[in-house]
Every structure is written in structure tokens, then in C-alpha cells.
Amino acid sequence: MKPKHIPGVPHQKSGGFHDTESTRKYNSNEIDAKFSILKERLLSINKWKKYCGKASSEFRHFSESGEPIDRIPQMGDLIRIGIPGPGSKEANGYDWVQITNIMHRKKDQYESYLMLCRPTKIPGQHARHIAHFYSYSATSAFMIEKDGDILKAGIYGRNEKPNFNATFIDKIRNLIIALGRIFGFSKIQWKVLTEGLLDFK
């Protein structure tokens, strides 16, 4: 199976990848209102765990300088991730990504928002190492889409390889976690998020 071509999502060159999507169908009288809710949820990073449930990763929104924030994401902002299982020793148990691009597309009955993230270093420190189990080449794209009467939430991972730009202990940890995610665990976790974002009950 080949990775989907999604505008704004980097091309797959090496390592693992995944396309994780959930969809819902609505009539024309309600889809715009549902999409507004979905947009608010995508842009409320601090609430992602609420939509996922207790077994999911924890997500926290930070400014580029490392200050906790609760606002609409901007390019350069950071997301701190607390995944289930052993965390990075150097980063006090967390993994970090930076928002490198935000895209909005709209035409006729189509509209989408995409937020692209890439592994990064711990903010506010003179860190030498990427604080994530994937290497800097990996990306995760968080996307919502309205196309006619269909709503979609998708997460697209590309070029996922273990991060060896780390301390020795974290190299071992990163290898174990990255391989587990490359071989399917990541898709299960992300599916929980895409389903949760679309659960309007």
C-alpha cells in the first residue's frame, strides 16, 4: 500500500508511514455546523486527550519559547506529548514536536485545515538532541476536511525512523518505541484521536 498524496504533506522517502482517517456523513443542513465544531477541536490542542480518552497520549500546547499557552496554534508553536509507556529521560518523560506549517484550503463545497508537525528539541534549553522517538525527518500532519456531505479527520505520518540523536539510554528507548509504532501501534493511537474528534455525541 502506498501513502496517499495529500497537499501539504511531505513525500514519503524512507522509513515508516501511515494514513489514519475517520469519516462521517451529514446532510447539508448540519455539515457546516459540524465542521465548525471539528475545526475548534483541531485547534484546541490542550483538549485532544479529552476527545481521545484516558488510554491515549497527553498533548500540551506551548509557545516557541516554551511557555504553556491555550490559544489558536501558530507556526513555530510546540506540542509536548506524553505517550503511554516509558518517556524520554533527557526530556523528563516527554516528546516534543514543532508546528512547521498551517494550511487552509477552500473551494466551492470543499474546505480543509492542515497542521504539520516535526520532532524538535526541548524548548528554552541549549539542548543538543531531538526530544522525540522519531528523527527530525519524520512529520505528522493533522488534518480536517469538509467535502460535500463528508467530514474527515486524518493524521498522516511520513518518513518515520528512530531518533538516534539522543543519549544512549534514550537511543534504546527511541528504537523500541519507534519500531513498535512503525509496525502498527501508532496507527491505533492516532485512530483513537481521529474518531474522537468526530464524536459529537
Secondary structure, 3 states (H helix, E strand, C coil): CCCCCCCCCCCCCCCEEEEEEEEEECCCCCHHHHHHHHHHHHCCHHHHHHHHCCCCCEEEEECCCCCECCCCCCCCCEEEEECCCCCCCCCCCCEEEEEEEEEEEEECCEEEEEEEEEECECCCCCCCCECCCECCCCEEEEEEEEECCEEEEEEEEEEECECCCCCHHHHHHHHHHHHHHHHHHHHHHHHHHHHHHCCCC
